[in-house]
Every structure is written in structure tokens, then in C-alpha cells.
Amino acid sequence: MGSAAGMQHTLGGYTYRTFSTPLPRVRSAVTTALGRMAIKIDAREKTENGERIKARAADREIEIELESLTPRTTRMRSTARNGLFMDAATATEIVLQTEKALGGLKGET
């Protein structure tokens, strides 16, 4: 597996994690993780170096940014907001569930 367990960083409600995995595989794992958590994806948009996924769970607005650092390295940033307040616990759980989903993907590099 191309990722080490438990190596995320949280700052001000933003949770960051870099995976030694190509962006398409991380995107697939994020989709799986959100599905497991019953979080509905509202939108996907391309960014300069990757993709932004917007989702919603109850009263929380969730945003996940995936940035391709190299062809085999992807940085993930997860945020969950409840109005003006950041929900670091939910943002962190999304990253942890993505990591778990990556472990279950076949053919990971």
C-alpha cells in the first residue's frame, strides 16, 4: 500500500494528508469513503492541479480538495463547516475513511 497510517495534520479545522498514490485512486477512495459515511456529493470541479469535491451532511458543508503533487503523490485537504464553525472531527474522519478505502482498492501503486 502506498500510504502510511495516521499521518494527517489538522490546522484550524482543516485536515491535510498526503498519499503516495495517484490522484484518480485517491478520488475513488474519497467517493467510497463518503458513500460509507452516507455523505452526499453535491458537486465536483476541476482545479488547476486537481479537483474539488463539495458535499453535505446534515447541517455541515464539506469540501475536499485533491491536489496532484506528482503523478504518484496526491495531497488531500478536508474541511467541514457548520455555519461559522469548523468541524475538525468530521474532516478528520473523512480523511481516515479515505485512507481505509485506499487500503481496499485493488491495483494500488
Residue frames as qw, qx, qy, qz and C-alpha x, y, z in Angstrom:
[[0.000, 0.891, 0.455, 0.000, 0.00, 0.00, 0.00],
 [0.466, 0.454, 0.007, 0.759, 1.28, 3.47, -0.85],
 [0.240, -0.738, 0.035, -0.629, 0.14, 5.28, 2.27],
 [0.332, 0.069, -0.754, 0.563, 1.27, 5.26, 5.89],
 [0.391, -0.659, -0.631, -0.123, -1.43, 5.08, 8.52],
 [0.456, -0.760, -0.357, 0.295, -2.17, 8.00, 10.83],
 [0.479, -0.179, 0.097, 0.854, -0.05, 10.71, 9.24],
 [0.102, 0.769, 0.432, 0.459, -2.53, 13.54, 8.81],
 [0.277, -0.081, -0.277, 0.917, -2.25, 17.09, 10.06],
 [0.085, -0.798, -0.579, -0.145, -5.08, 19.29, 11.33],
 [0.285, -0.116, -0.130, 0.942, -4.77, 23.07, 11.50],
 [0.239, 0.184, 0.096, -0.949, -7.65, 25.43, 12.23],
 [0.689, 0.311, 0.436, -0.488, -10.25, 22.82, 11.29],
 [0.662, 0.583, -0.380, -0.278, -8.54, 21.89, 8.03],
 [0.804, -0.296, 0.512, 0.064, -7.27, 18.31, 7.86],
 [0.429, 0.714, -0.487, -0.263, -4.41, 17.56, 5.47],
 [0.809, -0.197, 0.547, 0.083, -2.98, 14.25, 4.29],
 [0.361, 0.642, -0.552, -0.392, -0.53, 13.41, 1.52],
 [0.910, 0.027, 0.402, -0.095, -0.82, 10.00, -0.10],
 [0.113, -0.476, 0.727, 0.481, 1.86, 8.34, -2.24],
 [0.442, 0.389, 0.808, 0.031, -0.96, 7.39, -4.57],
 [0.114, 0.189, 0.475, 0.852, -2.11, 8.88, -7.91],
 [0.301, 0.070, 0.185, -0.933, -4.99, 11.36, -7.79],
 [0.620, -0.059, -0.497, -0.604, -7.51, 9.11, -9.62],
 [0.566, -0.160, -0.793, 0.159, -7.13, 6.41, -6.94],
 [0.097, -0.147, -0.537, 0.825, -7.47, 8.94, -4.11],
 [0.420, 0.003, -0.149, -0.895, -10.58, 10.38, -5.82],
 [0.650, -0.126, -0.680, -0.314, -12.08, 6.89, -5.99],
 [0.438, -0.170, -0.743, 0.478, -11.27, 6.30, -2.31],
 [0.120, 0.059, 0.274, -0.952, -12.87, 9.64, -1.33],
 [0.574, -0.072, -0.381, -0.722, -16.04, 8.66, -3.20],
 [0.638, -0.156, -0.754, 0.023, -16.06, 5.29, -1.41],
 [0.267, -0.107, -0.611, 0.737, -15.44, 6.92, 1.98],
 [0.303, 0.004, 0.083, -0.949, -18.21, 9.47, 1.54],
 [0.651, -0.110, -0.559, -0.502, -20.57, 6.70, 0.44],
 [0.538, -0.151, -0.772, 0.302, -19.75, 4.65, 3.54],
 [0.122, -0.188, -0.476, 0.851, -20.48, 7.70, 5.66],
 [0.144, 0.697, 0.700, 0.061, -23.74, 8.41, 3.76],
 [0.091, -0.649, 0.009, 0.755, -22.46, 11.86, 2.79],
 [0.596, 0.673, 0.434, 0.059, -23.99, 13.15, -0.44],
 [0.419, -0.148, 0.315, 0.839, -21.68, 14.67, -3.05],
 [0.281, 0.794, 0.329, -0.426, -23.17, 17.91, -4.39],
 [0.493, 0.858, -0.121, -0.082, -20.53, 18.95, -6.91],
 [0.783, -0.199, 0.279, 0.520, -17.13, 18.21, -8.40],
 [0.330, 0.940, -0.047, -0.073, -14.98, 20.87, -10.02],
 [0.812, 0.251, -0.073, 0.522, -11.60, 20.83, -11.66],
 [0.300, -0.909, 0.099, 0.271, -8.86, 22.98, -10.14],
 [0.291, 0.829, -0.458, -0.139, -5.50, 23.99, -11.57],
 [0.163, 0.470, -0.865, 0.068, -3.71, 20.93, -10.16],
 [0.014, 0.057, 0.974, -0.221, -6.55, 18.62, -9.22],
 [0.349, -0.456, -0.669, -0.472, -10.14, 18.57, -8.12],
 [0.210, -0.136, 0.493, -0.833, -12.55, 19.97, -5.51],
 [0.343, -0.357, -0.846, -0.199, -15.42, 17.89, -4.17],
 [0.290, -0.230, 0.284, -0.884, -18.32, 19.58, -2.37],
 [0.428, -0.277, -0.856, -0.088, -20.68, 17.57, -0.21],
 [0.405, -0.453, 0.153, -0.779, -23.23, 17.93, 2.57],
 [0.468, -0.208, -0.842, 0.171, -24.05, 16.02, 5.74],
 [0.266, -0.702, -0.577, 0.320, -26.88, 17.28, 7.94],
 [0.015, 0.987, 0.128, -0.096, -26.02, 20.94, 8.61],
 [0.503, -0.579, 0.395, 0.506, -22.36, 20.65, 7.55],
 [0.616, 0.764, -0.143, -0.126, -20.84, 21.86, 4.31],
 [0.785, -0.328, 0.419, 0.317, -17.94, 19.63, 3.35],
 [0.502, 0.818, -0.253, -0.121, -15.17, 20.47, 0.92],
 [0.827, -0.264, 0.393, 0.304, -12.39, 18.15, -0.15],
 [0.372, 0.842, -0.325, -0.219, -9.51, 19.35, -2.29],
 [0.903, -0.060, 0.321, 0.281, -7.28, 16.89, -4.09],
 [0.189, 0.901, -0.325, -0.215, -4.02, 18.24, -5.48],
 [0.949, 0.206, 0.004, 0.237, -1.71, 16.21, -7.68],
 [0.335, -0.843, 0.329, 0.264, 1.81, 16.97, -6.43],
 [0.020, -0.429, 0.809, 0.402, 3.42, 14.41, -8.76],
 [0.620, 0.062, -0.586, -0.519, 1.94, 11.65, -10.94],
 [0.634, -0.150, -0.753, 0.092, 2.17, 9.35, -7.88],
 [0.264, -0.217, -0.576, 0.742, 1.57, 11.77, -4.99],
 [0.202, -0.635, -0.471, -0.578, -1.73, 13.42, -4.01],
 [0.073, -0.001, -0.527, 0.846, -2.41, 15.93, -1.25],
 [0.289, -0.592, -0.695, -0.288, -5.88, 15.90, 0.30],
 [0.024, -0.082, 0.390, -0.917, -7.45, 18.73, 2.30],
 [0.297, -0.513, -0.781, -0.195, -10.75, 18.12, 4.05],
 [0.080, -0.085, 0.344, -0.932, -12.96, 20.71, 5.75],
 [0.235, -0.563, -0.778, -0.151, -16.39, 20.54, 7.35],
 [0.020, -0.152, 0.197, -0.968, -18.23, 23.71, 8.35],
 [0.168, -0.632, -0.752, 0.079, -21.29, 24.18, 10.49],
 [0.023, -0.978, -0.206, -0.012, -22.09, 27.81, 9.76],
 [0.120, 0.905, -0.357, 0.196, -19.11, 29.80, 11.01],
 [0.604, -0.564, 0.554, -0.101, -17.67, 26.89, 12.98],
 [0.470, 0.458, -0.736, -0.164, -15.20, 24.33, 11.69],
 [0.912, -0.240, 0.199, -0.267, -15.80, 20.66, 12.49],
 [0.115, 0.648, -0.751, -0.060, -12.31, 19.14, 12.63],
 [0.548, -0.125, 0.801, -0.204, -13.63, 15.78, 13.86],
 [0.764, 0.500, 0.350, -0.208, -15.74, 15.23, 10.74],
 [0.432, 0.812, -0.370, -0.132, -12.98, 16.48, 8.44],
 [0.167, -0.541, 0.822, -0.059, -10.52, 14.10, 10.10],
 [0.680, 0.085, 0.696, -0.214, -12.90, 11.14, 9.86],
 [0.714, 0.664, 0.026, -0.220, -13.29, 11.73, 6.11],
 [0.247, 0.731, -0.636, -0.021, -9.50, 11.55, 5.73],
 [0.387, -0.316, 0.844, -0.195, -9.32, 8.40, 7.88],
 [0.758, 0.320, 0.507, -0.257, -12.11, 6.71, 5.91],
 [0.585, 0.749, -0.257, -0.178, -10.37, 7.67, 2.65],
 [0.021, -0.606, 0.793, -0.062, -7.18, 6.07, 3.94],
 [0.592, -0.029, 0.766, -0.250, -9.15, 2.93, 4.84],
 [0.755, 0.560, 0.211, -0.268, -10.78, 2.84, 1.39],
 [0.350, 0.757, -0.534, -0.137, -7.36, 3.15, -0.28],
 [0.300, -0.389, 0.864, -0.114, -6.28, 0.02, 1.54],
 [0.659, 0.241, 0.674, -0.231, -9.16, -1.86, -0.04],
 [0.576, 0.710, -0.139, -0.381, -8.55, -0.72, -3.63],
 [0.887, 0.026, 0.378, 0.265, -7.03, -3.35, -5.88],
 [0.673, 0.501, 0.194, 0.508, -4.04, -2.50, -8.04],
 [0.189, -0.980, 0.018, 0.064, -2.84, 0.45, -5.96],
 [0.698, 0.464, -0.240, 0.491, 0.66, 1.68, -6.74]]
